[in-house]
């Protein structure tokens, strides 16, 4: 699933390629995604002007000048294609936006994505966002906030970081990477972390996400950028998907330690160094 850096990369690519323009036509080839696309979706957006782009967690938000906003989640395998003119349709091209500055195509083989709309003034209270936590780059995300959220939790810190009601947008890859950089075991009980450790986690979450965004995200399986190129942060992973290998800056004997280990926490693959993370 595209995580925050991948979604940010795609949002920025659409913004830079299409920008603020008018939507001329919307073709919906398949309404049956994770949730059915509303029957009046096209009526709400055709003829409207795009006046801004935002990201909330793993959602892209396209603000329109008619008082509505498009809410878009890419699901597990969603891809976005941008072209100057209407391309030849291919399998799984579910939604096509034709604008005065180009065409945006949403392709999703697994159909776990979501596309809907709401009044822009109601975005904060929309059911998809009403229970989401603070954005990783929000100044309100402080060590005290995180400490208060974690202090009574018995789950592992890795599972807590994936809880979108605490911090929104952190996915499996970047939770593993941030915990490695913070030197904290993913199996640590969330409630056992000190205020100082919460500060370190926040710093490393932000650092890892910023590096990933700069690298265009991580290309694993289906993800690629709208221009067809691949993100390259996977080449910078320290622990994710590196079972048995040395971690970044490793000085220990891998034959003795077994190298990077893989476990499953909350149903998600988790990678860590048993020496550097405590």
N, C-alpha and C positions, 0 to 999 in steps of 0.2 A: 504494500500500500504506500503510495506517495505520502511522505511525512512533511513536516513543516518546511524544511529547506526546498524540497521538490515543488511543493505547492507555491511557495514564495517565488521560485524560479519561473514557474509557469505563469503565475499572475503577472510578474514583471514583463515576461516575454509578450503576453497579450497586450499589456499596456503600452509597451514600446512599439509594437507592430501596428496595432489597430488604433490605440489612443482614444480620444474623445471624438466620437463620430455617431452617425445615425444608423439604426438597425433597419434595413430595408425589408428583409424577409427572414423567416424562421421555418426551417423544415424539420419536423419531428418524425423520424422513421420508426421509432420504437418508444412508446411512453412507459413501458414496463421495466423500470430500473428497480433499485432497492425499494423505492417508493414510486408510485405512478406519478409521472409528470402531470401537473394539473391540466385539465381539459382546456382551460382558458389561458394557458401560459403564453402561447403565441400572440393572442389578442392583447395581452398586457405589455408586451415588449416591442412588437412591430410598430415602427414609426417613432419610437422613443429614441432619444439621444443618450449615448453613454457619457456620463459626466465624472466618473471616477471609479477607481478599483481599490479594494481592500482585501485583507486576508484575516480571517478569524479562526485560529487553530488550524485545522486542515481544510477549511472551506475558503473558496474564492467568492468574493462579493463584488458584483458589478452594479454600481449605482446608476440609475437612470434619471433623466430630467422630468419624468412624469410622476415622480414621487414614489416609485417602486424600485426595488433592488432584486437582482437575480442572485440566488443562493446556489452554489455549485460545489458538490463534493465529488472527487474523482474515483472514489471507491478503491477496490483492490488493484485494478488493472487499467484504470482510465487514462487515456492519452488525449492530448490536445494537438491539433494540426492547424497551422495558419498558412494561408496562401493568398495571393493577389487576386485570384479569380476562382470561380466555382470549380472544385476539383471533381474528378470522376469518383462517384460514390463507391466505397468498398464495404465489405462485410463489417458489421458492428459500428458503422457510422450512425449513431442514434440521433444526434441533434446537430444541425448546421445553421449557423448564423451568417447571413450575408449582410455586410455593412458597406458604407460608402468608401471605406478604406481597406477592405479585404474580407476574407471569409474565415470564420472560426469553426472547426469541426471537432465534435466530441465523439471519440471512439472508445468503446468499453466492452471488451470481449466477455467479461464475467457479469456485467450489468449490476455491480454492487454500488454504483455511483448514485448520485441524487442531484436533481435539478428542480428548483421550485422558485417561488418569488414571495415577497411580502412588501408591505409599505416600509419605506426606508426609515421612517420615524419609529417603527415597531421592531427594528432589527434586534436591539438589545434584549427585548423581552420575547423574541421568537422562541418557540419550543426547542429549537436546535441549539440555541445559545444561552437560554435562561439559566442553565445549571453549570455552565462552563466556568473554569477557573481563570486565573490571571494569565495574560500572555507572557511568554518568557522574557520579552524585551521591555515589559512595562515596569516603570520605576516603582510601582506598588509591590512588585515581587521582591520582598526583603527577606533577610534571614529570620526576622521575627515572625513574619507571615507564614513562612514555610514551617518553622518550628512549631507554631501554634496548630497548624494543620496536621502535623505528623505526631505530636507528642502522645496521643492516645491510640495510635494505630499499631496493630499487631502484625500487619502484613509486612512483607519485605520492602525495602526502600525502592527496589526496581519496580515492583508492582505499584507502589505509591506514585512514582514518577509518571507512570502510564495512566494514572487516574486523571481524566480530563477535567474533573471538578476541582482539582487542586491547581494544576498548571495545564493550560490547554496547548496542544500542538506537539508535545513530546511523544515520539514514537519509539518503537523497539530498538532500532539501530542506535539512535542518539542517546537513549537512556543508558545503554551499555557503555557507549563511548564516554559519556560524561562521568559516569561512576568510576571508570578506569582512571580518567584524568584527575578525579577527586581523590583517588586512592581509597575508595570505600567499597566494601564487598556488597554485591547486589542482594545477598541473602540477609544482610543486616536488618533487624527489625526496625521499621521506620521510626517508632517511638523511642528508640535508643539513641538517636542522633542528637548531638549537642547543638547549641546555637552556632558555634563556630563551624561545625561540620555542615550545617545548613547553608551557611554563607559560602563555603567552598563549593558545594553542589550547585548553587545558583550561578556562581562565577563560571564554573566549567560547563554547565548547560548552555549558557549564553555564548561562551567561547566556541564550543563545538558547533552550535547552530550557525554562528556567524561564518565559521570556516566552511561549513557545508554549503551555505548559501553562495558564498564566493566561488565555490567549486562547481556550482550548478547542481548540487544534490548528489545522491548516491544512485548509480544505475545497478539495480538488482532485478533480474527477470524482465518485467515489462516496461519499466520506466525509461523514458527518453524525453529530452527537451522538445518543445514545439517545433524547432527547426530540424528535428531528426537526429541531432547530435546527442551524445551521452554525457551525463554528469560524471565527474571523476573523483568525488570524495571517497568512493569505495577504495581507491588506491591509497587513501590516507587513514583508513580505519586502523586503529590500534589493536582492537580485540574482536570486533564483530566478524563472525564467520571465519575465524582464524584458529580453530581448534587444534591444539598440539603444537602450534608455532610459538616463536618467541614474541613477546610483546615489545612495544616501542621502547628503545633504550634498555633492553634486557641485559642483565649481567649475571643472571643465575644459570644454573646447569639444567637445561631443558630435559636431559635424560633422567634427572632426579626429580624435577618438579612436574614433568608431564606437559609443560608449556601452558598455553591458554586453555582453559576448560570451558566446556559447554554443559549447561544444565537447563532445565525447563522450570520457569516460574510463572504461575498464572497462565499456563498454557502457551507461553512464548519462549522461544529460544533465547538464552542469556549467556553471554560470554564474559569471562573475567580472568584476571591473573591472580592465582592464589598466594603469590608472594608480595606483590605490590599493593594489593587491596586488602584492607583490614576491616 
